[in-house]
Amino acid sequence: MKVVSVEPFIVSVPYRHREVSSVVARDGVTDVLVKVTTDDGVEGWGEACSGADVVSVEAALRAMIPFVAGRDPWNREAMRADLYRHGLWQFRPMTGNFAWAGLDMALGDICGKAAGQPLYRLYGGPRRREVDYFFYLARGSREELAAQCAEGVAAGFSVFYLKVGLDFAADREMVAATRAALGDGPRIRLDANGSWTLPEARHHLQALAEYDIEFVEQPVRDYPLAQMAEVRGWSPIPLLANEGLWSEADAYDRIVARVADAYCFSPYWVGSLAAFHRLAHIADLHGLLVCKHTHGELGVAAAACQHVLLTLPNITDGNQQTAYLMAHDVLRAPIPIASGPRWGVPEGPGLGIEIDEAAVAEATQRYRREGQFLPYQPEMLAGETR
């Protein structure tokens, strides 16, 4: 079995409402889908996250085709080693990882289909029967947050996630409104995206502790390493690391330095499903937890990650997802987390999904017509008079 073709498609799928944080203001997901076909007709699908610029990720993916074409899909770790060493992607690891992660998913899908087995069996088999995902709250008024919380509780969610770090007075009011709406049971998770200084973090974390917060994600910036570790030493709230896990080496350094109680990352940053799997087990050896991260994703990437999450010993509840935000997807059947918090064991070989070719064509046309869903809005840009 050899790879005979690699076809990338840039697609755009809108959210039902804008995603807003201290870093982004985004109206949908623009990613690169990739279809890989073998000489015996097996097709595999993957999804490469766009990050800042989808064109650069597509260009990187196309540059990687010579490292894949004509080779056995089962040898994808050797392909990755070749493209990073001889293709010099070791000098552009973040863009390289985002692009390769999509190819890696497609090759894994092929291997599962060729073996007649779901992908999770290729990673040791399931250690759980389902994975739990969070409810992503949109910033808003007390009334708006109460309505969102009611929707999430009715759908069965138990972990609620809110972006903070823009204005602390407003942040605290929203956190208080969220806890009041949820009561004592459901868990609240906050994400500051590294926006606080050390003195601000000390004040803010103390002030937020009364609301029984499960984790605060990245309260301070990711460098130097000692900064997050220092905050962890005195924080009344457990910490979740996210920013700074930009590569396998970065994730490893932060795990062994124990800068947080849990680590939120994805195959995009560390470059492959296998690397995500390995690093999660390293975290487990250190007695630490892993939460799957999302940059915004469609059902292809979500499905690939679900397979790996089922095999891990140390994942949190409330793994990240954007399926509940999407106006639609590119799959024939919606994934379970498009309507609720839990996803069980997928059936079928490979990723266990079916691509909706018409939906892919529509999303491709939307990208050609409207361009990328950028991670920012013009009014966010500072330093100029407009």
DAJOMO-V222711 format. One record per helix or strand of 2 or more residues. SS is the DSSP state (2 for helix, 1 for strand). FROM is the first residue (numbers start at 1). LEN is the number of residues. If there is no record, write none. Layout:
SS&FROM&LEN + SS&FROM&LEN
//
This chain:
1&3&18 + 1&25&14 + 1&43&7 + 2&54&10 + 2&65&3 + 2&73&13 + 2&89&27 + 2&119&5 + 1&131&3 + 1&135&2 + 2&142&14 + 1&159&5 + 2&168&15 + 1&187&5 + 2&198&14 + 1&213&5 + 2&225&10 + 1&239&3 + 2&248&9 + 1&262&4 + 2&267&4 + 2&273&13 + 1&289&4 + 2&299&13 + 2&323&3 + 2&336&3 + 1&342&2 + 2&357&14 + 2&378&3
//
